[in-house]
């Protein structure tokens, strides 16, 4: 598919989780504000969105919500809109559904606040630009950014999907070809959630529904992806960032 010249300008960042595996650090701060190489995790994510042309990003908050709001208030781009989940956590799907109501209908990029990547080729379209251009609402429910296991740091080794030659995704099973890991970024149209339940639910429901309808697609990430789920994983991520910054 040719690269479109029209970026997706709206985004949703899922940032309301408790970060329990990062305790005791998250006993005093929300996981998205935990610094990795002196930069809060969520700022890596917001910088990636800004670089892809996103102008408006909804961020949901719950755990230490006041800290999140204070930090996000300092940011000029993209423009931040808060989706307040102080009263009740909505899980990934419910949080996304609630946040989408704060955006105009249309295509949207969705990211997790604690999953990000570094080391993209500087002379090529970014991963999010490629994902936005690849997404076709006529044939896809969602397009996912995926990553090969050898390009990850901090991951538990679980393989999520098998990626076909035409970009279609199916749930991974032993021996299936071209295994990939979900990298925490989605391109989709907000109308997909028009009939979403009002309560908390997991986003995997929509992944499985899209697979059943042959409408879940993906592309492979360029660069190095990281997840920071435990205190020990912080140093691993920082080592990977230093290595890539030094061109190793």
C-alpha positions in Angstrom: 0.0 0.0 0.0 1.4 3.5 -0.8 2.2 5.7 2.1 -0.6 8.3 2.6 0.4 11.9 3.1 -2.4 12.5 5.6 -1.3 11.6 9.2 -3.7 10.5 11.9 -4.1 13.5 14.1 -6.0 12.0 17.1 -4.6 9.5 19.6 -5.4 7.8 22.9 -2.8 6.8 25.4 -3.7 4.1 27.9 -2.0 5.2 31.1 -4.3 4.3 34.0 -2.9 1.0 35.2 -1.6 0.4 38.7 1.8 -0.9 37.7 1.8 -3.5 40.5 4.8 -5.4 39.2 6.9 -2.2 39.4 6.4 -1.9 43.2 7.8 -0.4 45.4 8.5 2.3 42.8 4.8 2.6 42.0 3.9 2.9 45.6 4.7 6.6 45.3 4.2 7.4 41.6 2.3 6.2 38.5 4.1 3.8 36.2 4.0 6.1 33.2 6.1 8.7 35.1 8.8 6.2 36.1 12.0 7.6 34.5 13.9 5.5 32.0 17.3 7.1 31.1 16.1 10.3 32.9 12.9 10.5 30.8 9.4 9.4 32.0 8.0 6.5 30.0 5.0 8.4 28.8 7.2 11.1 27.3 8.7 8.5 25.0 5.2 7.6 23.9 4.0 11.2 23.5 7.2 12.1 21.6 6.5 9.3 19.1 3.0 10.4 18.6 4.0 14.0 18.1 6.6 13.0 15.6 3.9 11.2 13.6 1.8 14.3 13.4 -0.7 13.7 16.2 -2.2 17.0 17.4 -4.6 15.8 20.2 -4.1 12.9 22.6 -6.4 11.7 25.3 -4.6 10.2 28.3 -6.6 8.2 30.9 -5.6 8.5 34.5 -6.3 6.7 37.8 -3.2 5.7 39.8 -1.7 8.9 41.3 -3.9 10.8 38.9 -2.9 14.2 40.3 0.8 13.5 39.5 -0.2 12.5 35.9 -2.2 15.6 35.4 0.5 17.9 36.7 3.1 16.4 34.5 0.9 16.4 31.4 -0.1 20.0 31.9 3.5 21.0 31.1 3.3 19.6 27.6 2.3 21.7 24.6 2.3 19.1 21.9 0.3 17.1 21.3 -2.6 18.8 23.1 -3.5 16.6 26.1 -7.1 15.8 27.1 -7.6 13.9 30.3 -10.0 10.9 30.6 -10.6 10.7 34.3 -10.8 7.1 35.7 -10.3 8.0 39.4 -13.7 6.6 40.2 -13.1 3.2 38.6 -10.5 1.5 36.4 -12.0 0.6 33.0 -9.4 -1.9 31.8 -7.8 -1.5 28.4 -11.0 -1.8 26.3 -13.3 0.2 28.6 -10.6 2.9 29.0 -10.2 3.2 25.3 -14.0 3.3 24.7 -14.4 6.1 27.3 -11.5 8.1 26.0 -12.6 7.9 22.4 -15.7 9.9 23.4 -13.5 12.9 24.0 -12.2 12.9 20.4 -13.9 13.6 17.1 -15.0 10.6 15.1 -12.4 9.3 12.7 -9.1 7.4 12.6 -7.1 7.3 15.8 -3.8 6.0 17.0 -3.8 4.1 20.3 -0.7 3.5 22.5 0.1 2.0 25.9 1.9 4.5 28.1 4.5 2.0 29.2 5.5 0.4 25.8 7.8 2.3 23.5 10.7 1.9 21.1 13.9 3.6 20.1 16.3 3.3 17.1 14.0 4.0 14.2 15.7 4.8 10.9 16.0 8.6 10.7 15.7 8.8 6.9 12.5 6.7 6.7 8.9 7.1 7.7 8.4 6.4 11.5 6.7 3.3 12.7 3.5 5.3 13.6 3.5 7.0 10.2 3.8 3.7 8.5 1.0 2.2 10.7 -1.3 5.1 10.0 -0.7 4.8 6.3 -1.1 1.0 6.3 -4.5 1.1 8.1 -7.5 0.8 5.7 -10.8 1.1 7.5 -12.5 -0.6 4.6 -10.7 -3.9 5.0 -9.4 -3.7 8.6 -10.9 -3.3 12.1 -7.4 -2.6 13.5 -3.8 -2.4 12.3 -1.3 -3.4 15.0 2.3 -2.5 15.3 4.1 -5.8 16.0 7.7 -6.6 16.8 9.9 -9.7 16.3 11.0 -11.2 19.6 14.7 -10.6 18.9 14.1 -6.8 18.8 12.7 -6.6 22.3 14.0 -5.9 25.8 12.1 -6.7 29.0 9.6 -9.0 27.3 8.6 -12.3 28.9 9.0 -14.3 25.7 5.3 -14.8 24.9 4.5 -14.7 21.2 1.1 -13.1 20.4 0.4 -13.4 16.7 1.4 -15.1 13.5 1.8 -12.5 10.7 0.9 -13.6 7.2 2.5 -12.3 4.0 -0.5 -10.0 3.3 -0.3 -8.6 6.8 -3.2 -10.5 8.4 -2.8 -11.5 12.0 -3.9 -14.6 13.8 -3.3 -15.8 17.3 0.0 -17.6 17.6 0.2 -21.3 18.2 3.2 -23.6 18.4 4.9 -24.0 15.1 3.0 -21.2 13.3 5.1 -19.1 10.9 6.3 -15.6 11.4 5.6 -15.1 15.1 5.4 -11.6 16.4 4.7 -9.7 19.7 2.1 -7.0 20.0 4.0 -3.7 20.4 1.3 -1.7 22.0 0.3 0.6 19.1 -3.0 0.4 17.1 -4.4 2.3 14.2 -8.2 2.1 14.0 -11.4 4.1 13.3 -13.3 5.3 16.4 -16.6 3.9 15.0 -15.3 0.4 15.8 -16.2 1.2 19.4 -19.6 2.7 18.8 -21.3 -0.4 20.3 -18.8 -1.0 23.1 -20.1 -2.0 26.5 -20.1 0.8 29.1 -18.3 -1.2 31.7 -14.7 -2.4 32.0 -13.5 -4.9 29.5 -10.3 -6.2 27.9 -9.2 -5.0 24.5 -8.5 -8.6 23.5 -12.2 -9.0 22.9 -11.9 -6.7 19.9 -8.7 -8.4 18.7 -10.4 -11.8 18.7 -13.5 -10.4 17.0 -11.3 -8.8 14.3 -9.4 -12.1 13.8 -12.7 -14.0 13.4 -13.8 -11.6 10.7 -10.3 -11.6 9.0 -10.0 -7.9 9.8 -6.9 -7.8 12.1 -3.7 -6.8 10.3 -0.2 -5.7 11.4 3.2 -4.4 10.3 6.6 -5.1 11.9 8.3 -2.4 13.9 11.6 -0.8 12.8 14.0 -0.3 15.8 14.1 -1.8 19.3 11.1 -2.2 21.5 11.0 -2.3 25.3 8.6 -3.0 28.1 9.5 -2.1 31.7 7.4 -4.3 33.9 9.7 -4.8 37.0 12.3 -2.7 38.8 15.0 -5.0 37.4 13.9 -4.2 33.8 14.7 -0.5 34.2 18.4 -1.1 33.9 17.9 -3.4 31.0 15.9 -0.8 29.1 18.5 1.9 29.9 21.3 -0.3 28.7 19.4 -0.8 25.4 18.8 2.9 25.0 22.5 3.7 25.6 23.6 1.0 23.2 21.3 2.4 20.4 22.2 6.0 21.1 25.9 5.1 20.6 25.1 3.4 17.3 26.0 0.0 18.5 
